[in-house]
Amino acid sequence: MDETQKNHLKSYGIAYWTLKKDVAVDWLLNYRGGSFLIKYAQLIENECRVRGISYEVITDGQVNAILTEIANPEVNMEMVKLETAAKIAVYSPNNVFTTIDYTDAVQLALEYAEIPYDIIYDEEVLNGVLPKYEWLHLHHEDFTGQFGLSGQRQSQEDINIQKSIANRHGYTKVSQMKLTVAKNISKFISGGGYLFAMCSAGETLDVALAAEGIDIVESNYDGDGSDPRAQSKLDFNKTLAFSNFILKPDYRGFSNINAGRYANPETDFFTLFSYSAKWDLVPSMLTQDHEFVIKGFNGQTTAFNESTVKSNVLVMGETKLAGVARYIHGELGNGQWTYFGGHDPEGDFGRGGGTSSRGSGVRLPNNPADRKRDLSLTPNSPGYRLILNNVLFPSAKKKKQKT
């Protein structure tokens, strides 16, 4: 899928739709930007037309020529067979709210690509639903029980619902409940699940795990003070991605994991690493794109300080001169996870965290309807392609890794 593709994002949807029909899809890594090869069927061609997706019908001889080219050991390409459509869950308060829409970039991508998903929240996680899914998404969440560190991040309705769920499950504090949720998510990954977290979710998940049994929440959030020795008690062995970070309870971040930088999409970019498709299948799948220099975008956690990233974590996208990582990946037990900094790959979020005029940092009214992006205006977004790479990643036939 190079620049000739009219709709990259919906192409992922047709691949998922095909898998749901029990038809395998071959993902041709680095071939014309990462293309999908599907056995011809009139039904599939009709669906491509309906969805406005560019496609080519090719002969068996052309297929063999492509596969021969890909198999050449001198060529940085590989074929990965996708066999099953992962069952997807999105962790979001949208399933319990009536007045606020917290739809995020990943939900927009799934909906635009026409990929089905379930919404779950704390209640469902506490009730043990995670093993029913293969893929879980977290977005601008706060697993530390500090309600996003700002009234602008979570509504009073959100806070009240979290307190109500905590009380129903016997927790005296939301922070205690959120820790259990975080631990259940960690177990989900370890058991073979795939986690994709954006914005503050990855940071707060790791902070909550490191702070198990330690009160890091100030009295204005839970009625009592935090442990003055909390920093020295953190256990970084329990985290997924980060270590040796410093707690930093202010608006911009929960710790110095958060680089706290403002990404002006006019001047700020991050670069994807190039991998050997034949030797490094996982990062190659996750970085398939028609562009490798991606424009910056903001969020409560826009980028990760590379000094806090664990040595065994794979940095797949970074702004090297600034010393920040934007897109990272790792393994836990039998599962894998990916963290992606920022809120919306096509958005322009200002220093205050809300939607802003380009480059100004001036906060505009926080109208949920205004935050819902029309992806038909950016159907070839390279940033959104990274999200959808992760959606298809669990569908890959497992191969023994060469490295």
N, C-alpha and C positions, 0 to 999 in steps of 0.2 A: 504494500500500500504506500506508494510514493505520492508525489504531488499530483498525479493524474486522478487519484481517487476523489470523487466528489463529496463523499461523506465517510470519513474515517470512523467516526464514533458509531454510526449505525452499522458499520461493517462488523464490529464486535458483537452487536446484537444478532446479526444474521448467523454468525458463528455459534453463538449460544443457542439460538433457536434451532439450528441444525443438530446440535448435540442433544437437545431435548427430543428430537425426532429419532434418536438412537443411530444417527449417522455420524461417523468419525470425521474430524476436520484435521487436515495437516497444516501446521503453522510453519511457514517457510521463513525461518529466522534470517534477517538481514537480506532477504531476497526482495528487492524493490520496496524497502522500508518495512518488511515484515508482512508478508501476504498470507492469505488463507487459500488453501487448495481443497476443493470439495468435489466429490464425485457428482457428475452432472445429473440433475433431475429437473424436470419442467417445473415442479412445485417450488424448488429453490430459486430457479431463475425468475419465476413470477414474483416471489417474495422480494428478491433484490430490486426488481423494477418498482414494486409498490413502495419500498422504503427509500428509493432514490439512491441506491448504492451502485457505484461503478463496478463492472465485472467483465471478464472475458471468457468466452467459451473456447476452449482449446482442444486440439486433437490429442490422442494417446501419444503420438510421436512427439508433440510439443511438451507433453507432461514428462516423458522420458528424458528429453533433452534438458529440461529444468532440473530434474532430479539428478541427472548426471553432473550438471554444473555444480549443484549444491554439494554433491558427494566428493568433489575434487578436494583433496586435503590442502591444496594451496589457496582455497577460497574460504573466506570467513562467513560461511553460511551453514545452516543445519536445518533438518526437518524434525519437528516434534509432533507427535500424534496426540491430538486432543480426543478423549474418548467419552467423557461423561460431563454433564452440566452440574456444576456445584450448586448445592442448595445454599442460598444466601440470606444472611440476617444483617439488619442494620440496627445498631443500638441507638435509640432515639426516644425522647419523651413525646414524640408526635402521637404515639398510640394511646396516651392518657390525657393529652391536652385538648381543650375545646376552643381556646381563644387565640393561641399562638401557633404559627407554623414554623417549625425548626428544620425544614427541609434543607439539606446541605448539598455540597457539590457532588458527592458520590451518589446520593439519591437522584439528583438531577441527571447524572450520567446514566444511571441504570434506567431511569424512566425514559430518557431520550432514546437510548439504545434498545428499549423495549425488553429489558431483562427483568424478570420478576424477582421480588424479594419480600421478606417478612420484616416487620418492625417489632423489635423487642426492647424492653427496658429493664430496670432493676428487678421488678417483680418476677419477670420471666427468668432472668439469670439466676436469681435466688431460688427459683423453683426448679432449676436444673434442665432448662431447655437447650442449652448450648450443644450437647452431643448430637442433636438432631440436624445440625448444620455443618457444612464444610468450610464456609467462608463467613467471617464476621468483620463488620466495619464499625469503627469508632471515629467520631469527628471532634468538634470543639467541646469535649467533655472535661469534667473535673472530678477525678477519682479520689481527691484528697479530702472532700467534705467541706471545702471552703467556698462553694457556690460560685466558682469562676473568679473569685477575688474582686468582684464588682457587680453592682446592681444592674449594670448594662449587659452583663454576660448571661445572667439567668434571671428570669422573671420571678416575682413573688409566687406565682402559681407553680412554677417549677420547684421552687424551694419547698413550698408546702406539700407538694406531692412526694418529694423525696423524704421529707420528715414523716409523712403518713406511712409510706412503705417501710421505712426503718422501724417505726413503732409497731406495725403489724407483725414484723419478723423479730421483735424482741430486742431491737437495738436502741440504746439510749441516745446515740448520736448518729448523724448521717455519715460522719467520717468512718465509723465502725462498719456500717452497712456497705459503704463504697469500697472499703478494704476487702470485704468478702466478695463483692462483685469483681474486683480487680484480681483476686486470687483465683476465682472461678474462670476468668478469662485466661489467666496464665495456665491453668490446668487444661483448658480447652486447646490451647496451642500445643502444650506438651503431649497431649493425647493424639495429636495428628491434625489439628485444625490450622487454618490459615487466618491470620489477622492482618487487616489493613487499617492503619490509624492515621488520621490527619490532624493538623492544627495542634491544639493543646492536649489531645487525647494521649498521644504517646508519652509526652513529658509527664503528665499527671499520673498515668498508669505506673510509670517507673518510680515516681516520687512516692506514691502510695505504697507500692510493694517494698521499697527500701525503708519506709517509716512504719512498718508493721509493729504494733505494740508501743508506738511512741506518739505522744500528743504533739502534733505540729500545727494545730488549729488554734487561732487566737480566740479570745473570749467573745468578740463581737459576732462570731459565727456559731459557737457552741456553748457559750455561757461560762466557760472556764479558760484559764490561761494555758499556753503551750508549755512544753517542757523546755526549760532554758538550756538543757544539755542535748536537745534533740539532734543537732547537727553531728555531734560526736557519736551518736548511737545509730546512725543510719547504717543499714546492712546492704551494701551494693551487690552482694552475691545473689540477691533475690530479684534484681532488675533484669530486664531484657536487653536494653540498648546502652544505658548510661551508667557511669560510675564517677566517684569523686566529685560529684556536683555539690553546690552550696545552696541551701535553702534560701529563698529570696522572696518573701511574701509581699509583693507589690502588684500594681495593676498589670504590668507588662508580662509578668511571668511568675511561676511558682518556684523557680530555681534558676541557676545560671546555665542550665541546659539550653534555655531560651536565649538565643543570641541578642534578642531585643532590638533588632535592626529593622529599619523601614525600607522595604523594597520598592523603589520607584520603577514601574514596568517600562519606563522610557529609557532608563540607564542601567538597571540592575538585571543581571542574567545569571543563570547557573548552567553548568555544563554536565551532560551525562557522560559517564565513562563508556568507553568502547571495550567490549569483551570478545573473547574467542568463542564463537557460537558452538564450536565442536567440543570445547573443553569446559566452558563455563555456561552451561545451559540455563541455570536459574537466573543469574543477572542478565543474560542475553534476552530471555523472555520478558523480564521486567523492564527492560530499557528499549524495547522495540519502538521505533518512532521514525517519522520522516524528517524530523529536525533534532539536533543534539545540543543546541543552545536554546534554552527555554527562558522566556521572559519571567522576571520576578513577580511574585504576588504575595500578599500579606495575610496575616492571621494573628491571633493572640500569641501563638508560637509560630513565628515565620520561618525560622531556621535554627539549627542546632549547633551549639559551640562544639567544634571538632575536638577540643581538649577534653570534653566530657564523654565522648563516644568510646565505647569499649573497643579494645584492640581486635577482638574477634568479629566485630560488626563490619559488614560490607558497606562502604560509602559508594553509592551509585550515581549521586549527583551532588555537586558542590560549587560554591563560589570560592575558589581557592585563595584569592588574594585577601578575602575577608576572613578566612579561616572558619567557614561555616559549611555544614552539610545540610542538604535540602531533602535528600531521598536516600534512605538507608534500609538495610535488610539483614536479617539474621535468623538463626534457628534456635528452637527450644524443644528439647526432647524429640518427639517424632513430627513436630509441626514447624511452621515458619511464620515470620511476621515481617511486615514492611511499615516503616514510618515515613510520612511525607509531610514536610513543613508547609504551613500556609493554609488558607481557608478555601479559596476558589481560584483555580488556575487561570481563569479569564477575568478575575475580579481585580479591583483596585481598592484595597482596604487601607484606610489611613492609620495614623499613629494611635488614634483613639480606639481602633478596633472595628469601627463601623464603616459603612460605605462612604467614600469620600470622592471629591473631585480629584481628577488625576494629579498626583504629585503634591497636593496641597496639604494633606493631613487634616483637613477640616471635616468635622463630623456632620453628616446629613441626618435627617430624621430616620430613626431605626424602624422603618416600616417593613415587616416581614415580606409583604408582597413585593417590595422593591428589591429584596435580596434574591428573589427567584429569577435566575438567569434563563434566557431563551437560547438554548444551545443550537437551535436552528440557524442562529446568526454566526456561530463559530463551529461548524460541523467538522472542521479539520484541526481542532485545537491539539497541539502536541502535548500540552499539560494534561488535558483530559484523557489523552491516549495512555498516559502512564497509569492513571486510575484503572482504566479498562484492561490494561495488561494484567493487573493484579486479579481482576475478576476471572479471567480465563486461566490464569496460572494453575489453579488446583485441578484443572481438567487434563493436564498433561500426563501422559503415560509415564509412570515412574521408571527412570533409568538409573543404573548405577553411576554415581558421579565419578568423573575421571580425575578430579582434584579434591 
